[in-house]
Amino acid sequence: MRKRAFIIGLIISAGISIFDPYLMFKGVDVYFTWEYWAPAAIFALFLMLLLPCIHRNLELSTRELLLIFIMASTASVFPTALIATLTSIVSGLKYFATSVNQWDELIISKLSPFVIIKDELAAKYYYEGLPPGESIPYMVWIKPLGFFLLFILAFSFFSICLMVLFRKQWVEKERLIYPLTVLPLEMIKKEKKRRLPDLFTNKLFWLSFALVFLYYLLNWWTDSLTGSSIFPQRVTVSLFRNTLKLILILYFPVLGLTYLIPRSVSLSLWFFSLLLSLEGSLLAMSGFRLPGVAEPYQEGSSVTCFQGGGAMLMLVIALFWRARKHLSDCCRKAFRNDPSIDDSSEMLSYRTSVWGSVISFLLMVGLLRFVGMSYFVSLVFLLFSVVVFLGLSRIICQAGLPAARAMCIPPVYTVSLLPPNLFNEQGYIALGFQYTWTCELRTSIMSTVGHNLKIQDETRIPAKLLLGSIISAIIVSYVCSASTFIINGYRLGTLNASVSGSGMARWFLSPSMSNTVARFVTQKLNSPMTADVILSRYLFTGIGAGLMGIVMFLHSKFTWWPIHYLGIPVAQSQPLREYWLTIFLAWLIKGLILRFGGHNVYKKSVPFFLGMILGYIVWKFFQVAFSLIFSGG
């Protein structure tokens, strides 16, 4: 492969990493690096596929296109969720500390300068803007950002190794379809003499593309002129004395992606979302609630949070059990170099993957111990992190959701299921700081690598080039997005952007993320978990695991059982509460087409639903352009 693909990939990765933070400071509430499906990478691929129409020499090979896409999708993991959260927390705790909240005494004084900015003026100028004549204090950011970069690289390499170990099981043995890869892989298919891909010659594809584009264009136009949209974007229906709130949204990318997955999976997603919403309503009307306080970023009530947590635990246990023979083969290859086991098609050898996952895991344990967490708690926390990230990766690879969250995140698992005598003050503080990379789980490097390996399996990109490209994209994205946040923060004032912005800008650039960490830590310091609180959470974790186990058993043993188990661990997460209606419609439409048209009609209709996805992405870029033009940005 030519070096130009790698260079173009780096340039696009840097551009993506700068673009979203820039939009956040400009108050444009449209982001392209916020979710698993990496719309910025798809848009970049779309533009590159159109270049041969300008000149034949601009045409890139299939491998080059997909290498660039892989780098762009990898770069999309970091800017919005991770770096926005990280910069907000490491600077915000110092800036928003007061004599009333006592964050200085309770938290900051006990933290290493490797994880937080302690310079008062540096934090102040980041939020209020630099005074005339002052220069940006880059040096105060080197330690915290450097430390977290080391941790992120360790976790990223661990994720790569783990996904390599599971790739054969998921791709070749279970034959997961990876719905998020369908559109980019279909976009690159073309006959040799054609300049345009085969998909771009399909009339149904362009019909749905145009319909979706016009739908959002008309909505934007009428909203700009009259303050209200022609088509309502979001309707909330309150039932049962306002204890049950159903969100009604028609989200075209979800409709297009869900149409590609088995109906048993889509049925599971919307059915369990409604079922657990009803459960929460009944519990609210009865007045039942678990003892103790609700944790930051738990999804739904404490009951549904830990039920979902138990279901995720059961899912991951089942994943390892189902893959036990393949994982045993990987270990035999790693420790005995068994010649009968072939790993030549993998990005990393099984030996490198096994030892790499162990070493990177131990490195993360050491880094957490360095910032104050005990070895045992670090080990347990990282095991819960594996549960959450691996479970979500499987859900995304199989269900194709653009975004999904775990109902119970690793810090909540850890603090709620371990005895309080295992924690000291520094342990609670160090655990609270893990919200920087575990709270906004609408995207992850593990899931992205899993999808990239599926693409590599289709095109056979050279392994060393693929690994180097992924690592390079991670570093470039981290550095570029962090630099953009720092530069814009000091030049414009982060608080100014927060006040003038909307949506995520208000959340990430305001005190919200600092308050999240501080509230988590101070609650535990002032009111440690008691036995009744912990036992109640164990109970509902067990109930969730039991429900998951029953549905998994029924699904595996009885062919007539119609409902998959995949929706239970994310049933009450915010994305699924918003997507359920669209998923229901996709399930219904696909059922009708298969019933009355058969598989041939379904196959011919797929381009129509792929057009919905691309039409939405292209519209979003036009929306950003219109917003920047009319706002003077």
N, C-alpha and C positions, 0 to 999 in steps of 0.2 A: 504493500500500500504506500501511496505517496505521503511525503511529510506534510503536504499541504493540508490534508484532512486533519492532522493533529493540530496544526497551527490555527486553522479555521475554527476547530473545536475550542481551542483555548480562547480565541477572540470572542466567540459567541458566549462561552461560559462567563468570561469577564463582563461582557455586556449585560447578560441576564442578571448577574450579581449586583451590578450597579443600578440597573433600571428600576427594580422594585423598591429598594430603599429610597431612591430619588422620588418615585411616585408617592411614597408614604410622607415624605417631608413636603411635597407639593399639595398634599391633601386630596389626592386622587384615590378613591377607594376601590381600585381595581388592581389585583395582584396576580402574578403569573407563576410565582414560586411558592404557593401556599398549600398545594395539595399534591396527592400522589401522581396524578396523571400528567404533570409537567406540561401545561399548555404552551409555555414559552418554547420548549424544545420542539413541540409539534409545529408551531408556527414557523420556527426557523427552518425545519425540514420542508414545510410547504413552500417557503420562499426559494429555497435551493432547488426544489423540483421545477420551479417556474423559470429558473435562469437559462436553461437551454433554449427557451423560446426567444431569448434576446440574442444569444450567440452559441453555436455548437461547442465552442471551446470552454464554455462555462459549465459544461456537464460534468458531474461527479459520478464515480462508480457507486454501485450499491453498497459495497463495504465502506467506502469513504462517507457516504451519506449516513449510514447507521453508526459509524464511529463518532461522527459529529453529534448525532442525536443522543447517543449514550453519554457523551461528555456534557451536553447541554442539560439532559435530564438529571445527571448527577449534580451539576452545579445548582439546579433548581431546589435542592433539598435545604440549602442553608440560609439564603438571605432573609426571608421574611420571618419564619417562625423561630429558628435557632438564634441567628445573629441579632435580630430585633429584641428577643427576650434577653439574650446575654448582655448586650450593651445597656439595656434598661436596668437590669438588676445590679451589675457591678458598679454602676455610677449612681443609681437612684437611691440605694440604701444610705449613702453618705449625704446626698443632697437633701433628701426628705427627712433625715434624722432631726429630731427636736428634743427639747428637755421634757416634753410631755410623753412622747412615745418611747423615749430612752433607748432608741436603737443603737446609739453610740456605746452605751454601757453594756447592753444586753447582747449585742451581735457584733458590731464592727470592731470593738476592742479585742475580741477573741478570734478574729479572722486573720489569716495570713494575707499579706499584700499581694500574694500570687493569685488571689481570687477576687479581690475587690479594690476599688480606687479609694484611698484614704485621704488624698489631697483635697481639701475642702474647696479651694479655688478652681481646681480642675473640674470637679463635679459641678460647681456652680456655673462656670462658663459653658459647660456642655448643655445645660438646661436653659440658660438665659442668654447665651451668645457671648462672643468675645468682645471685650471693650476695644475701642480703637487703639491700634498700635501693638496689641498683644498677639502672640503667635500661638498656634495650636499646640498644646502640651502632649505631643505624641508619646513621649517616654513613659508617662504614668499608665498608659494603656498596654505597654509591652508585656509586663508580667502577667496580668490577668488574661489577656488575649492569647499570649504565648502558652500559658498553662492549659487553657481550655482547648487550644489547637492540638496540643500533645494528647489530651484526653480524647478529643474527637477523632484524631488519627488512629488512636488505639482502638476505639470503638468501631470505627469504619473498617479497619483491617479485620477485626473480629467478625463484623457483619459479612465481609467478603468471604472469609473462611467458612463461616456457618452456611452461607448460601451456596457455596461450592459443594459442601457436604450434602446438602438437601437437593441440589439441582437435579440429579439423575432420578431421585425418587419422585419428585414433583413433575418433572418434564417428561421423562421416558416411561416411568412405571404407572403413575397416576394420570398422566396426560392432561394436566391442567391446561386450560386454554389461554390463561393470562390475558384477559380482555383488554387491558390497557396497552398491550403491544399490537393488537389487531389493526388499528388504524395506521400507525407508522409502517408496519410491515406491508399492509395493502397499498399504501401510498407509493412504495418503491417498486412495485411489480410492474414491469412493462416489457413489451416486445423490443428487440434490439434496434429496429429501424425507427421506432417512435421516439419523439422527444418528450412526450407527456406520458405519465403512468397510465395504465389501463383504467384505474379507478377514475381518473379525471376525464375519461371519455364516456362515463356512465351517466345517462340522463337523470336517472333517479337520484344519484348522488348530488348533482347540481340543483335538482329541484328542492330537495330538503335543505341543502346549503342556503339557497335563496330564501326559502320560507322562514327559516330560523333567523337569518340575518335581517330580513325585513321586519320580522316580529319585534326584535329588540330595537331596531332603528326607529320604528314607529313609536314604540314605548318611550324611548329616549327623547324623541322629537316632541311628543305631546307633553311629556313631563317637563321638558325645558320651557315650553310655551305656556302651559296652563297649571303646572304644579301637580298634575295627576296623570297616570298612565292609562292608555286605552285598555290594556289587559292587566288586571291586577297581578302584581308580582308575588304577593304573600298575603294569605288570609289565615287568621287564627280563629278557630272555633272552640269556644269554652263549653264544657259539659259537666254535669254532676256537681253543681254548685262551685264551678270554676276550679275543681280539682283535676279535671282532665282537659288539657289544651292540645288540640290537634292542629298542627301546622300544615297548611295546604299550599304547596308550591309545585309548579310545573317546571322542571329543570331539564332542559333538552340534552345536555351531555349525559346525565344519568339515564335518561330514557334510551339514548343510543347505546350506551355501554351495557345496561342491564338486559337489553334485547339479545345480547350475544351469549348470555350465561344460561345454564340449565334452569328450567322453570322451578325445579325443587329448591334451588338456591335462592332465586328471587322471591319465591313464596315464603321461605324462611325469613328473609330480611324484613318484608313488610308485616308478616303475620306476628312475629315475635316483638316487633316494635310496638304494634297495637296492643298485644297481650300484656306486655310489661307496663305500658302506659296505663292500661286499665287496672293492673295490680296496684300501681302507685296511687291511682285515684281512690281505689277502695281503701287502701291503708290510710290515706290522708283523711277520708271521711270518717274512718273509725277512730282517728286520733292516735294511731300507733306510730311510734318512731323509735329508732334505736337510741340508747343512751349515748351521751357524748356529743361533741360538736361535729358539724359537717366539715370535711377537709376541703381545702382549695382544689379545684379542678376535678372533684369527684363528679361523675355524671349521674344526674337524677338524684334521688334520695339516697341515704346511707344504705337502705335495704337493697335497692336496685344496683347501687354501686358495687356492693360486695357479692351480690348474686352474679353480676357480670364478671367480677374478678374471679369467682370460683369457676365459672364457665370457661374463662380464658385459661385458667390453670389446667382444667380437664382437657381442653383442646390441645394444648402443647404437650401434655403427657401422651395423648393419643398420637400426636405427630411423631414423637420419638418412638413410641411402641410400633407404629405402622412402618417406620423406616428402620427398625432395629436390625434387620438382616443387611440392608445396604450400609448402615452406619458401622456395623460389625466388619463388613468388607473394607470400608475406608480405614478402620483401625488396623486391620490385618495388613493392608498395604502400607500404612504408616509405620508400623512397628516391626513387621516381618518382611516387608517388601515382597509380598506374595505376587509372583509373576502372572498368576491366572486372573488377577484383577486389573482391568485396563482403565487408567485415568488419563489417557493421552488426549481426550477431547475436552478436558476440564481446563479452566483458566489457571488454576493452581493444582499442583499434584496433591493427592490425598495426604501425603506426608507433610507437605507444607501447610495444608489446611488444618490438619489435626494439631500439629505443634504450634502453628500460628494462632489458632483460636485459644489454646492453653496459655501461651506466653502473653498475648494481648489482654486476655482476661486477668491474668496475674498482675500485669502492668496497671490495669485500671484499679485493681484492689489496692496496689501500692500508692497510686495517686490519691485515692479516696482516704487512705490512712494518713497521707501527708497533710491533708486539709482537716484532719481531726476525727474521722470516723474510725471506729475500731475495726480490726480485721474481720471479725465475725459478722458485724453488721454490714460491712462493705461487701462481704461475700453474699450474704442474703439479699441485699439490695440489688446487686448485679444479677443474681439468679432471677429475681422478680423482673428485672429489666429484660432479660432474655425471654421470659414468659410473654411480656407485653409486646416487645418488638417482633419476636418470631411469630406470635399468634396473629398480630395485625398483618404481618407480611403474608401469611398464609391466606387470611381473609381477603386481602387486596388482590393477591395473585389468582384467587379462585372466583371472587365475586366482582372484581373490577370496579369497586367503588372509587370515585375520584378522591374522596376523603373519608376517613374513619378515625374514630378515637376509641381508645380503651376506656371502659367505664371506671376502671380502677387503675391508677397510674403507679409506677414503682415506689415513690416516696410514701404514698398512702398505704399500699400493701405493707411496706416495711414497718412503718410506725404503728400500724393498727394490729399487726399479727405477731409482733415480738414483744416480750415483757419489757416494761419501762426501765427495769434495772440494768438492761444492756446498754442504755444510752446515758452519756454525760452531756453537759452543756454543749461542748464542741461537736459531739455526735449529732445532736439535734440541728445545730447550725449547719454543719456540713451536709446533712440530709436535706435540709431546706434549700440549699444551693443547687441541688440536683434538679430543681424545677427548671433550671436554665435549659436543659436538654430533654426533659422527660414530660413536660406539661403540654406543649402544643404538638400533639402527635397526629396532626393531619397529613404529615409526610415523614418519611424516615429513609435513611441511607440503606438500611437492610432491605426494605421492600424494593427500593430503586435498583439495588444491585441484583436482587432476584429477577426483576424484569429484564435488566441488561444481560443477564446470563441466558435468559430465554432468547433474546435477540441474537446473542453470540452463537447460540446453538443453531439458529436458522441460517447464519451467514458465515460462520467459521472465521471470524476476525482473529488474527494471530494473538495468542494468549498474553505474551509479554507486552505487546502493544496495547491490548485492552486494559490490562492491569495498570500500566503506566499512565494511560489516558484517564482512568477513573481517579487515581490518586492525584494526578495533576489538576484535574477539574475540582477536586475537593479543596486543595490548597488555594488555587486561584479564586474559587468562589468565596472561601472563608476570608481571605485577605481583602479582596475587592469589596465585598459587602460590608465588612467591618470598617474599612477605610471610608466608605461612602457614608455610613452612619456617623462616624466621628467627624468628618469634614463638614457635613451638613449640620450636625448638631452644634458645632462651635460657630459656624457662620450664620446660621439662621436662628439658633436657639431651639432646643428640642421642645420646650414648653410652648413656644409660639406655634410650632407645627402641630402640637397636640391640640391646642385650642382651635386652630383654623381647620384642622383635618376632621375626618369622620371615620366611623367604623374601626378598623384595626389600628389606624394611625392614633386615634384617641386612646386605644388600649395600650399599645406597645410604647408610645412616646410619653405617656402620662405616668403618675405614680402607681398605676394599677399593678404592674408586675412586681415592683418593690414591695408593695403592700401584701401581695400574695405570699412572698417568701417570709416577710416579717411576721405576718399573721400566723403562718404555719409554725414558725420557730417560737414565737412568744406564747402561743397556746400551749405548746408542749413544755416550755420552761415553767410556765405559771400553773398549769394543770396537767401533770403527767397522766398518761392513760391508766385507768384502773382495771381491775380484773373483770368487772361486769361489762365494761365497754369492749374489751378485747374479746371476751367470750361471745358476746352478741355478734360480733363481726365474724368470728370463726363459724358461728351457726349459719349465717346467711351465705358465707363463702361455701360452706358445705352444701347448702340447699341449691345454690347455683351450679356447683359441680355435679350434684346428683341429677338435676334437671338435664344438664348437658349430657351426662352419661346415659340417661334413659333414652333421649332422642337419638344419640349416636348409635345405641344398640338397636333401636327400632329401624333406623335408616339402613344399617348394615345387614340386618337379618331378614327383613321383610320387603320384598319388591313392591308390595302394594302401598307401603308407607310413603306419603307424598311430600313430607316436609323435611328438608335438610336441617342440620344443626348449626350451620355457619352463622346464622343471624343472632343467636343467643348472646355471645360475648359482647356485641356492640349494639344490642337492641335499643338501649336508652341513651346512646351517645348522641350528642347534638347533631352531627351530620345525618344520622339515620332518622332522627325525629323530623328532619327537614326533607329527607329524600323519600320517605315511605310511600307517599301518594304517587310519585313518579315511578317508583319501582313497581307498585301495584299496577299501574297503567301498562308498563312494559310487559309484565307477567301476563296481563289480560290480553293485550294485543298479540303477543307471540302465541298464546294458547289458541286464539281464534284463527290466526294464520295457519298454524300447524293442523288445526282441526279441519278447516275447510279448504285449505290450499295444499297442504302436505309439505314435505321437506324441500321439494324443488322450488316452490313459491317462497318459502322462508329464505332459502339460499339467495334467490334473486332479489329479495327485499333488503338484504343486509347493507348494500351500498347506500340505500336511503337513510338508514339509521347512522351510518358512519358520516354521512353528510351533515347530520345534525350536530355532531361533535365538532367538526371542523368549522361549520358555519358559526357556531357559538364562539369559538376561539378567535376567528378572524374578526368577528364583530367586536370582541373585547378590545382588540388592538385599535380598531377604529374609534371605539368609545374613549380610549385613553388619548388618542390623537385629538379628538374633538374637545375633550376636557382641557387639555394643555393649551390648545389654540384659543379657546374662548376665555380661559382664565389668565391668559398671558404668560403661561409657563413655558 
